[in-house]
Amino acid sequence: MDTDDASTATTETPRPHSTTAPPRRGVTAIIAAVVIAALLLLITPFPRGFQGETTGDARFVGELEDTLGSKRWHHVAAAKIDGDEVTWGGVGADENSEFEIGSITKTFTAALFADAIERGEIDEGTRLGDVWPGLSGDVAEVTLASIAMQRSGLPAQEPAPSVGDGIASFISRYIHTDPYRASAVELVGSLQEVEVGEKEPEYSNFGFAVLGQAIATAAGISYGDLVHDRIAEPLGMTSTYVPDSAEDLVHGYTASGLPAAPWTLGGAAPAGAIRSTAHDLSIWLRATMDGTAPGAEAAEPREDFDESDRIGWAWFTTTGRSPHVTWHNGGTGGYRSFLGFDPESRQGIIVLADSANSVDDALDLISSAHNASSPAPARSSETGAR
């Protein structure tokens, strides 16, 4: 806002018209052209195929392009793990480029759950009512372990804090902004109004948001601090974090190539808000494979999820193929991600993309699994997190 005193305006000497200045109609036309050009830039998708220079191992990048196919890709970064050897590759990005990892965040939340049990802060039988004594009824009896294994009966998505927020969340899916509007306090406050369903396998983003906030409450620190203090810092994952706001965050693109705003997910951060790099996720995957990551036991299968998958805490293990592969994927409004590994051969794959096209076919880049059937379809309850 201009804070100059309006009374001084009458004392200003009129300025002569410049003979070199464009006429007012011309200025208006120029402004309109600039606005139209900007709008066209926002609504015009980039071409199909990969955009940018190849980084890392050219042969690996060629395999990556062949596997992912011709879609509206923007930037892609990947890591292939074979025992102690890591191969990097990317297009328009490298192992240090930052991406939203979507529901791969859930593997961190699950590890924090296992770690909190080891610390004695909670146990598998801890109920939501134990964490938040003000809860009553069926929701108070939901155990944290049932949430971690996606069989809690909690709904797939969080209730909207208000009618207005519900409308805004709905609209956000069409204008490509973050649909998650509730704070951690509002998310927990919504629990009492939730109707608990059957305790059957049902993928729930809301459940994992609640699980992460429950662990944070038991530990007495925020979810973001939990990720930093108990996982990222001990493992040296210096580019892995939970953002506090969307300010200055790099955005991704929709599947059709349109810009999509960054997602921070608010109180639902434990379901899918982490940002990371292929380099950091290679540390995470290797430490999970060899059991040295905090809470690594979360990846161990515990129950059947469907005909072809078993589930641990967050992690899926596809058994309807040889070899069995343990994995999770992720998606936000403008990003997709996949990481998986074969526990027997210690081969793993990580693919991060800043466009909302599935990268799940990256599983075929695990050489021992090549030409085998792909994993079960992704749990497509987009948080985009999955």
N, C-alpha and C positions, 0 to 999 in steps of 0.2 A: 504494500500500500504506500502511495506517495504521501509523505508527512509534511511537505512544504505548505506554508500558509497560503491559502487561496487568495487572500486579500492582496498579495503582491502581484497577482496576475495582471491587474489593470494598469500597473506602472511600466510594464514591459513595452519597449519600442517595437512596433510592427516590423517584421523582417520582409525584405523584398523577395519576390518569387525568383527562384533560380531558373535561368533559361536552360540549364542542363538537367534539371529534375524532370522525371517523367510525369505526365499529367495524372491526376488523381485516378481516372478510370484505368490508366495503364498500371498504376501501383496496385489497384484492386485485382486486376487480372493476374499480375505477377504473384500476389499473395495466394490467390485461388489456385494457380497452377502448382505452387509449392505444396499447398495443403493436399491437393489431389495426388500429387506425386508421392507424398508421404503415406497417404492412405493406400495407394496402389502397392507401395513397398510392404505395407503391413498385411495386405490381403492376397498378395501374389506369392504362391509357393515357389520354393527353389526347385530345380529340375530333379528328375529321378536319378538314382545313382549316387556315388560317393563324391563329396565335395572336399577339396583341399589336398594338400601334399601328403604323400605316404611318409610315415615315420616308423622307425624300428625295423624289424625283420621283414623284408619285402616278400619273401615266400609265405610267411605267416599271414601277412596282409592279403595276399592273393587267395589263400585258403579262406580267410574271413569274408572277403567279398563274394567268393563263390558260394559260401554257405548261407550268408544272409540274403543274397539276391538283390535284385534291382528294385529298390523302393526309394522314397524320398529321404535319403540319409543326409545328414549334415556332417557332424563330427562323430567319430567312433574311436574308442581306445580299448585295447584288449591285452590280456596276459594269458599265456599258456604255461602251465606248470607241469613239469615231469620230474618228480622227485625233488632234488635240490636245485634243478635248473629252471629258470624263468625266462621265457621269450616274450618280448614286448612287440606290439605292433599297433598301428593306428592310421587313420586318415583324417587330416585336419586337427588331430589331437595326439597327445602322447601319454605316457604312463603317469605324468604329473598333472594332466588336465583334470579339472574338477567337474564332477557330474552329480546330479541327484541320483541316489541309488534306490529310491522307492522302498518297496517292502523287503529288500535285503536288510533294511534296518531291523526287521523282526528277528533276524539271526543275532543281532547285537542285544536286543531286548531279552531274547531267550537266554543268551549267555549271562546277562546280568541277573536273570532269575536264578540260574544254576549257581552263580557266584554268591548271590545273597543267601541261598540255602547253606552253602559251605561256610559263610560267615556267621551263620546262626541268626540272621535278621528275620528270616521267614522259613517256612518249610513247605513241602508239596501240598500239605493239607490246609495251609493258611487260607481262610475264606475272606471274601471282600468285607464281610461284617467284622472280621478281626482287625482289618486295616483301618476301616472307617466305621466305628461303633454306632454311628447314627443311622446306618442302613438297617432295614428290616425286611422281612418277607423272603421270597425266593432268591432275590438278587444277593442278599446278605450271605446266603449259603453257597454261592458259586466259589469254587476253589481256584487258586492261582494256577495249579497244575492243569486243570481242565481248560483254562484259557490258553495256556502255552501249547496244548495239544489240539486246539481248535475244535473243542467239543463242549463248550461251556453253556450253550443255549443263549448266549448274548447275541443281539442282532448284528448284521454285517456292518452297518454303518451307524455312526453316532446320531442321536436325536439332535435336531436343530435347537439352539438355545431359545429361539423365538420364531414366530411366524415370519417376521421380516428376514431373519437369518436363513430360514428355510428357503424362502423365495430367492434370496441372494445366492445361496449355495446352488440352487437349481440353475439359475441364470449363468453362474460362473462356468458351468460346463459348456456353454455355448459361446462365451466370450473368452474362454481359455485363461481363467484366473483361478487362484487357490480356492477350492470350495470349503475348506475346513476353517470354521470361524470361531469355534468354542475355545475358551481358555482352559487350562488344566482344572481350575476351580469349577468352571461351568460344566466341563465334561464329567467330573466326579459328581457334581450336583444332579446331573441328569440320570444317574444310576437308579435312584429311587423310583423313577417313572418308567423304567424299562420293564417290558414283559419278557421273562425268561422262557425260552422255548425248550424243545427236547434236547437232551444231552447227547446229541449225535454229531458226527463230523460235519462241521459247517464253518467255512472260512469267514473270519470276522476281523475286520480292521478295527472296529470299535473295541473288541475284546483285547487286542494287543495294545491299543492306546491305554485302556484301563490297567492292563498288566504292568506296563511301564510306569504309569503314575503310582501304582500300588508299591512297586519296588522303590521308587523315589521317596514315597512317603515313609516307608519302613526305614530307609537309610537316612532320612532327614536332609536330603539334598535334591537338587533338581535333576530331571532326566538328562539334560545336557551335560551337567557336571558328572553324573554317573558314567556316561559314555567316555568322557575325557579322562576322569580319574582312574577308572577301573579297567578300561580297555585300551583306548587310544594312546594314552601316555605310557603305560607299561610296555606296550608292544612297539612303541616308536612310530605310531601312525600319525604323523604330524599334520596331515592334510585331511583328517577325518573329524567331523564336528557336527553338532546340531545347531543350525542357525537360529538366532533370536528374532531376526526380522528379514524381510526380503530385500531390504535396501542393499544396493551394490551387488546383488547376486546375479550371476549370468543366467539368462533364461534359455529354455529349450524350444522345441518346435513340435507342432502336432504331426500326426501321421501324414497329413496332406501338405505339410511344409509351412504352416502358418506359425508366427511367434506365439509362444505359450508362456505365461508369467511363471516365475519361480514359485514353488510351494514350500511353506514352512510348517503347515498343518496345525499350528497352535498347540492346544492340549493333546491333540492326536499325534504329536511328534513321534512317540515310540512305535507307531505303526508304519512310518515311512519317511521321516524328515531328514535323515542323515545325508550329508554330502561328503563325497570321498573321491579317490583316484584309483586307477588300475594298480598303481604301485602299492598304495596302502591296502587295498583289498587282496593283493597277492600275499601280503604279510598275514592278513586275517585268515585267508583260506589255508595257507600252509600251517599256521599255528593251530587252526581247528583240526586239520588232518592229522597232525602229529601229537595232538592232545595238550599242547603247551599254552593255548589261548585260555584266558580266564573263562570258565564256564563251558569249555569245549565239549563236555558230555552232553550238552543240549542237542548236538547233532545225531546222537545215537537213536535209532528207531525204537519206539515204545509201543505204538498201537497201529492197527490198520486204519487208513484214512479212506481208501476206496479200493477198487479191485486191483489196481496196479501200484498203489502208493502206500507206504507206511509213513508215519510221522513221528518225529521226536518232539522236542520243544522248538517249534517253528519250522525246522528243517524237514523237507520231504525226502524220502528215499524211494525211488522208483524200482520196484522189484519185478515188473513185467518185462524185463529185458536182461541181457547179459552183456557186460557186468551191471550190477546194481550201481546206481548213481545217486548220490546225496546232493540236493540242490535247493536253491530258492531263486526266485526272480523278483523283479520289481518294475513299477511303472508309475509315473506321475503325469501331469498334463503334457509335459514336453520332454520326457526322458523315458528310456527303457534300460533294463539291466538284467544280467543273468550271471550267476556263479554256481558251479557244481564241481564235484570231484568223485573219483572212483577210489574208495578207501583202500582197496587191495593194491592197485598199481601206483597209488599216490599221484595220479594225473588229475589236473584240474584246469578249469577254464573260467575266465572272467571277461565279460563284454559289457561295455558301457556306451550308450548312445544318447545324444542330445536331440533325438526325435522320437515320437511315440509310435515307433514300429517295433514289433516284437523281435527280440534277439534270442529267443529260446532255442532256435536251431543251432546255436553255438555249441550245444551239447555234442554235436557230431565232430567237433574239433578235438575232443578227447580221442586220441588215435585208437585206443583199444575198443572204443564204442562205435567207431565209424561204421556206417552202413547198418547199424542197429536201429530199431524203432526209436522215435523221439519220445521224450517224457510225456506224461499225461498233460493235457492242455492246461495252460496257466490258469490259476484261480483269478478269474477276470472281474473281481469286485474292485474296480479301479479306485484307488485312493487318489489317484492312480496307483497307489501302492497295491500290490497284489499278494 
